[in-house]
Amino acid sequence: MLAEVRGNLTRITDILNDPAEAISDVGTGEAGVAALSDRLGEFGDEWSYGIGRIGEFARSAAEILTQVERQFDELDLSLAEELQAANEGS
């Protein structure tokens, strides 16, 4: 389950970048009306900034999940070893 969530977090930036690139590809000059062109440019900038922030968060969260997964694996192995040692000692 952690691996799936981590994978989703690492893909989220790619998913959100597609609309940002589409807005950028249109270009603000092609919108026609100056006010619309200006607002489209502002929106593209704001979107890119937001996507960048979400990407930073997603990468950090994915790294933390990797650490959590490692810790669970280590604890699971340690518990199994302790249980085996306890069974052999009885």
VMD Tcl script that builds the backbone (N, CA, C; Angstrom):
set m [mol new atoms 270]
animate dup $m
set s [atomselect $m all]
$s set {name element resname resid chain x y z} {
  {N N MET 1 A 0.815 -1.191 0.000}
  {CA C MET 1 A 0.000 0.000 0.000}
  {C C MET 1 A 0.864 1.264 0.000}
  {N N LEU 2 A 1.923 1.271 0.824}
  {CA C LEU 2 A 2.805 2.435 0.857}
  {C C LEU 2 A 3.469 2.661 -0.491}
  {N N ALA 3 A 3.846 1.575 -1.154}
  {CA C ALA 3 A 4.489 1.703 -2.463}
  {C C ALA 3 A 3.538 2.329 -3.475}
  {N N GLU 4 A 2.270 1.970 -3.405}
  {CA C GLU 4 A 1.282 2.533 -4.334}
  {C C GLU 4 A 1.100 4.035 -4.092}
  {N N VAL 5 A 0.989 4.416 -2.843}
  {CA C VAL 5 A 0.838 5.834 -2.509}
  {C C VAL 5 A 2.081 6.600 -2.935}
  {N N ARG 6 A 3.250 6.029 -2.657}
  {CA C ARG 6 A 4.503 6.673 -3.054}
  {C C ARG 6 A 4.554 6.853 -4.566}
  {N N GLY 7 A 4.140 5.835 -5.311}
  {CA C GLY 7 A 4.111 5.934 -6.770}
  {C C GLY 7 A 3.168 7.024 -7.247}
  {N N ASN 8 A 2.006 7.124 -6.612}
  {CA C ASN 8 A 1.052 8.177 -6.981}
  {C C ASN 8 A 1.628 9.559 -6.710}
  {N N LEU 9 A 2.321 9.699 -5.596}
  {CA C LEU 9 A 2.912 10.993 -5.263}
  {C C LEU 9 A 3.997 11.384 -6.257}
  {N N THR 10 A 4.765 10.422 -6.718}
  {CA C THR 10 A 5.831 10.745 -7.666}
  {C C THR 10 A 5.278 11.062 -9.053}
  {N N ARG 11 A 4.086 10.545 -9.363}
  {CA C ARG 11 A 3.487 10.817 -10.678}
  {C C ARG 11 A 2.636 12.079 -10.707}
  {N N ILE 12 A 2.281 12.594 -9.551}
  {CA C ILE 12 A 1.335 13.710 -9.516}
  {C C ILE 12 A 1.863 14.947 -10.241}
  {N N THR 13 A 3.141 15.229 -10.118}
  {CA C THR 13 A 3.697 16.397 -10.792}
  {C C THR 13 A 3.601 16.247 -12.297}
  {N N ASP 14 A 3.901 15.058 -12.799}
  {CA C ASP 14 A 3.792 14.828 -14.239}
  {C C ASP 14 A 2.360 15.033 -14.715}
  {N N ILE 15 A 1.408 14.539 -13.940}
  {CA C ILE 15 A -0.001 14.666 -14.312}
  {C C ILE 15 A -0.410 16.137 -14.358}
  {N N LEU 16 A 0.022 16.912 -13.389}
  {CA C LEU 16 A -0.365 18.317 -13.318}
  {C C LEU 16 A 0.428 19.204 -14.271}
  {N N ASN 17 A 1.595 18.749 -14.704}
  {CA C ASN 17 A 2.385 19.537 -15.642}
  {C C ASN 17 A 1.744 19.618 -17.018}
  {N N ASP 18 A 1.000 18.595 -17.418}
  {CA C ASP 18 A 0.390 18.593 -18.748}
  {C C ASP 18 A -0.492 19.819 -18.984}
  {N N PRO 19 A -1.431 20.153 -18.075}
  {CA C PRO 19 A -2.232 21.363 -18.302}
  {C C PRO 19 A -1.383 22.636 -18.306}
  {N N ALA 20 A -0.358 22.693 -17.457}
  {CA C ALA 20 A 0.506 23.875 -17.417}
  {C C ALA 20 A 1.228 24.050 -18.744}
  {N N GLU 21 A 1.707 22.957 -19.311}
  {CA C GLU 21 A 2.377 23.027 -20.605}
  {C C GLU 21 A 1.404 23.425 -21.705}
  {N N ALA 22 A 0.174 22.941 -21.634}
  {CA C ALA 22 A -0.831 23.295 -22.638}
  {C C ALA 22 A -1.116 24.795 -22.603}
  {N N ILE 23 A -1.216 25.361 -21.412}
  {CA C ILE 23 A -1.443 26.804 -21.288}
  {C C ILE 23 A -0.250 27.559 -21.845}
  {N N SER 24 A 0.935 27.083 -21.526}
  {CA C SER 24 A 2.150 27.726 -22.008}
  {C C SER 24 A 2.254 27.642 -23.524}
  {N N ASP 25 A 1.858 26.507 -24.093}
  {CA C ASP 25 A 1.936 26.316 -25.542}
  {C C ASP 25 A 0.991 27.236 -26.300}
  {N N VAL 26 A -0.153 27.576 -25.709}
  {CA C VAL 26 A -1.100 28.475 -26.373}
  {C C VAL 26 A -0.458 29.840 -26.568}
  {N N GLY 27 A 0.253 30.288 -25.576}
  {CA C GLY 27 A 0.893 31.594 -25.663}
  {C C GLY 27 A -0.102 32.697 -25.367}
  {N N THR 28 A 0.329 33.691 -24.647}
  {CA C THR 28 A -0.593 34.745 -24.245}
  {C C THR 28 A -0.979 35.639 -25.410}
  {N N GLY 29 A -0.152 35.787 -26.404}
  {CA C GLY 29 A -0.470 36.639 -27.551}
  {C C GLY 29 A -1.582 36.085 -28.412}
  {N N GLU 30 A -1.816 34.791 -28.349}
  {CA C GLU 30 A -2.829 34.158 -29.184}
  {C C GLU 30 A -4.229 34.271 -28.601}
  {N N ALA 31 A -4.356 34.796 -27.412}
  {CA C ALA 31 A -5.670 34.898 -26.783}
  {C C ALA 31 A -6.503 36.025 -27.388}
  {N N GLY 32 A -5.870 36.960 -28.085}
  {CA C GLY 32 A -6.613 38.029 -28.747}
  {C C GLY 32 A -6.680 39.290 -27.912}
  {N N VAL 33 A -7.620 39.388 -27.034}
  {CA C VAL 33 A -7.835 40.578 -26.209}
  {C C VAL 33 A -6.676 40.721 -25.220}
  {N N ALA 34 A -6.156 41.936 -25.105}
  {CA C ALA 34 A -4.988 42.181 -24.257}
  {C C ALA 34 A -5.243 41.775 -22.807}
  {N N ALA 35 A -6.393 42.130 -22.265}
  {CA C ALA 35 A -6.689 41.789 -20.865}
  {C C ALA 35 A -6.733 40.278 -20.678}
  {N N LEU 36 A -7.313 39.578 -21.647}
  {CA C LEU 36 A -7.368 38.120 -21.571}
  {C C LEU 36 A -5.969 37.529 -21.693}
  {N N SER 37 A -5.173 38.085 -22.594}
  {CA C SER 37 A -3.798 37.611 -22.759}
  {C C SER 37 A -3.004 37.787 -21.475}
  {N N ASP 38 A -3.155 38.974 -20.863}
  {CA C ASP 38 A -2.436 39.238 -19.610}
  {C C ASP 38 A -2.872 38.276 -18.515}
  {N N ARG 39 A -4.175 38.093 -18.394}
  {CA C ARG 39 A -4.690 37.205 -17.334}
  {C C ARG 39 A -4.272 35.765 -17.577}
  {N N LEU 40 A -4.260 35.350 -18.851}
  {CA C LEU 40 A -3.825 33.996 -19.181}
  {C C LEU 40 A -2.363 33.799 -18.799}
  {N N GLY 41 A -1.545 34.813 -19.048}
  {CA C GLY 41 A -0.138 34.744 -18.651}
  {C C GLY 41 A 0.020 34.644 -17.146}
  {N N GLU 42 A -0.752 35.451 -16.414}
  {CA C GLU 42 A -0.711 35.397 -14.949}
  {C C GLU 42 A -1.153 34.032 -14.439}
  {N N PHE 43 A -2.224 33.530 -15.037}
  {CA C PHE 43 A -2.721 32.223 -14.617}
  {C C PHE 43 A -1.663 31.146 -14.857}
  {N N GLY 44 A -1.030 31.191 -16.027}
  {CA C GLY 44 A 0.019 30.215 -16.332}
  {C C GLY 44 A 1.161 30.275 -15.330}
  {N N ASP 45 A 1.548 31.499 -14.962}
  {CA C ASP 45 A 2.620 31.659 -13.974}
  {C C ASP 45 A 2.200 31.112 -12.608}
  {N N GLU 46 A 0.973 31.455 -12.198}
  {CA C GLU 46 A 0.472 30.969 -10.909}
  {C C GLU 46 A 0.346 29.451 -10.904}
  {N N TRP 47 A -0.142 28.906 -12.009}
  {CA C TRP 47 A -0.303 27.456 -12.123}
  {C C TRP 47 A 1.065 26.783 -12.014}
  {N N SER 48 A 2.044 27.302 -12.743}
  {CA C SER 48 A 3.387 26.709 -12.713}
  {C C SER 48 A 3.976 26.764 -11.312}
  {N N TYR 49 A 3.781 27.894 -10.628}
  {CA C TYR 49 A 4.277 28.017 -9.258}
  {C C TYR 49 A 3.603 26.980 -8.359}
  {N N GLY 50 A 2.282 26.884 -8.466}
  {CA C GLY 50 A 1.534 25.918 -7.651}
  {C C GLY 50 A 1.953 24.492 -7.932}
  {N N ILE 51 A 2.144 24.174 -9.207}
  {CA C ILE 51 A 2.575 22.826 -9.589}
  {C C ILE 51 A 3.947 22.537 -8.991}
  {N N GLY 52 A 4.815 23.528 -9.028}
  {CA C GLY 52 A 6.143 23.353 -8.439}
  {C C GLY 52 A 6.070 23.060 -6.952}
  {N N ARG 53 A 5.207 23.792 -6.248}
  {CA C ARG 53 A 5.051 23.574 -4.803}
  {C C ARG 53 A 4.473 22.194 -4.511}
  {N N ILE 54 A 3.460 21.807 -5.290}
  {CA C ILE 54 A 2.870 20.473 -5.110}
  {C C ILE 54 A 3.918 19.408 -5.393}
  {N N GLY 55 A 4.723 19.623 -6.428}
  {CA C GLY 55 A 5.785 18.674 -6.753}
  {C C GLY 55 A 6.788 18.528 -5.623}
  {N N GLU 56 A 7.170 19.662 -5.012}
  {CA C GLU 56 A 8.095 19.610 -3.872}
  {C C GLU 56 A 7.487 18.810 -2.723}
  {N N PHE 57 A 6.228 19.096 -2.417}
  {CA C PHE 57 A 5.547 18.372 -1.347}
  {C C PHE 57 A 5.470 16.884 -1.666}
  {N N ALA 58 A 5.090 16.568 -2.902}
  {CA C ALA 58 A 4.927 15.164 -3.293}
  {C C ALA 58 A 6.254 14.416 -3.198}
  {N N ARG 59 A 7.339 15.054 -3.654}
  {CA C ARG 59 A 8.656 14.403 -3.559}
  {C C ARG 59 A 9.047 14.175 -2.101}
  {N N SER 60 A 8.822 15.183 -1.264}
  {CA C SER 60 A 9.143 15.037 0.166}
  {C C SER 60 A 8.313 13.937 0.807}
  {N N ALA 61 A 7.028 13.918 0.496}
  {CA C ALA 61 A 6.151 12.886 1.057}
  {C C ALA 61 A 6.578 11.503 0.582}
  {N N ALA 62 A 6.967 11.379 -0.692}
  {CA C ALA 62 A 7.414 10.088 -1.221}
  {C C ALA 62 A 8.690 9.631 -0.515}
  {N N GLU 63 A 9.605 10.566 -0.259}
  {CA C GLU 63 A 10.836 10.217 0.457}
  {C C GLU 63 A 10.524 9.746 1.878}
  {N N ILE 64 A 9.618 10.423 2.539}
  {CA C ILE 64 A 9.240 10.026 3.900}
  {C C ILE 64 A 8.594 8.647 3.890}
  {N N LEU 65 A 7.733 8.390 2.911}
  {CA C LEU 65 A 7.108 7.065 2.816}
  {C C LEU 65 A 8.148 5.979 2.575}
  {N N THR 66 A 9.183 6.293 1.808}
  {CA C THR 66 A 10.263 5.329 1.598}
  {C C THR 66 A 10.943 5.016 2.925}
  {N N GLN 67 A 11.201 6.043 3.728}
  {CA C GLN 67 A 11.815 5.835 5.042}
  {C C GLN 67 A 10.897 5.028 5.959}
  {N N VAL 68 A 9.609 5.334 5.942}
  {CA C VAL 68 A 8.643 4.593 6.760}
  {C C VAL 68 A 8.626 3.130 6.344}
  {N N GLU 69 A 8.609 2.892 5.044}
  {CA C GLU 69 A 8.590 1.513 4.541}
  {C C GLU 69 A 9.842 0.756 4.984}
  {N N ARG 70 A 10.996 1.411 4.909}
  {CA C ARG 70 A 12.245 0.777 5.361}
  {C C ARG 70 A 12.185 0.441 6.848}
  {N N GLN 71 A 11.686 1.377 7.630}
  {CA C GLN 71 A 11.586 1.147 9.073}
  {C C GLN 71 A 10.647 -0.015 9.389}
  {N N PHE 72 A 9.512 -0.078 8.695}
  {CA C PHE 72 A 8.591 -1.201 8.897}
  {C C PHE 72 A 9.255 -2.520 8.530}
  {N N ASP 73 A 9.992 -2.534 7.417}
  {CA C ASP 73 A 10.677 -3.759 7.006}
  {C C ASP 73 A 11.700 -4.189 8.052}
  {N N GLU 74 A 12.468 -3.213 8.566}
  {CA C GLU 74 A 13.470 -3.527 9.585}
  {C C GLU 74 A 12.812 -4.029 10.874}
  {N N LEU 75 A 11.732 -3.386 11.283}
  {CA C LEU 75 A 11.019 -3.825 12.490}
  {C C LEU 75 A 10.417 -5.210 12.308}
  {N N ASP 76 A 9.877 -5.465 11.132}
  {CA C ASP 76 A 9.289 -6.768 10.841}
  {C C ASP 76 A 10.351 -7.861 10.907}
  {N N LEU 77 A 11.505 -7.597 10.318}
  {CA C LEU 77 A 12.601 -8.559 10.347}
  {C C LEU 77 A 13.093 -8.769 11.777}
  {N N SER 78 A 13.240 -7.690 12.519}
  {CA C SER 78 A 13.696 -7.786 13.904}
  {C C SER 78 A 12.709 -8.580 14.756}
  {N N LEU 79 A 11.426 -8.316 14.573}
  {CA C LEU 79 A 10.403 -9.049 15.315}
  {C C LEU 79 A 10.441 -10.531 14.970}
  {N N ALA 80 A 10.582 -10.848 13.693}
  {CA C ALA 80 A 10.645 -12.252 13.276}
  {C C ALA 80 A 11.851 -12.946 13.899}
  {N N GLU 81 A 12.993 -12.261 13.928}
  {CA C GLU 81 A 14.193 -12.843 14.529}
  {C C GLU 81 A 14.004 -13.063 16.030}
  {N N GLU 82 A 13.410 -12.093 16.710}
  {CA C GLU 82 A 13.172 -12.219 18.154}
  {C C GLU 82 A 12.198 -13.357 18.460}
  {N N LEU 83 A 11.139 -13.470 17.664}
  {CA C LEU 83 A 10.176 -14.557 17.867}
  {C C LEU 83 A 10.814 -15.915 17.621}
  {N N GLN 84 A 11.657 -15.991 16.593}
  {CA C GLN 84 A 12.334 -17.255 16.308}
  {C C GLN 84 A 13.283 -17.605 17.452}
  {N N ALA 85 A 14.017 -16.624 17.952}
  {CA C ALA 85 A 14.938 -16.871 19.068}
  {C C ALA 85 A 14.166 -17.292 20.321}
  {N N ALA 86 A 13.021 -16.679 20.564}
  {CA C ALA 86 A 12.210 -17.038 21.732}
  {C C ALA 86 A 11.672 -18.455 21.601}
  {N N ASN 87 A 11.268 -18.847 20.401}
  {CA C ASN 87 A 10.765 -20.207 20.179}
  {C C ASN 87 A 11.863 -21.245 20.335}
  {N N GLU 88 A 13.065 -20.906 19.906}
  {CA C GLU 88 A 14.180 -21.843 20.023}
  {C C GLU 88 A 14.628 -21.973 21.477}
  {N N GLY 89 A 14.442 -20.900 22.249}
  {CA C GLY 89 A 14.852 -20.914 23.649}
  {C C GLY 89 A 13.863 -21.615 24.569}
  {N N SER 90 A 12.650 -21.887 24.092}
  {CA C SER 90 A 11.649 -22.508 24.971}
  {C C SER 90 A 11.803 -23.978 25.071}
}
mol reanalyze $m
mol bondsrecalc $m
mol representation Tube
mol addrep $m
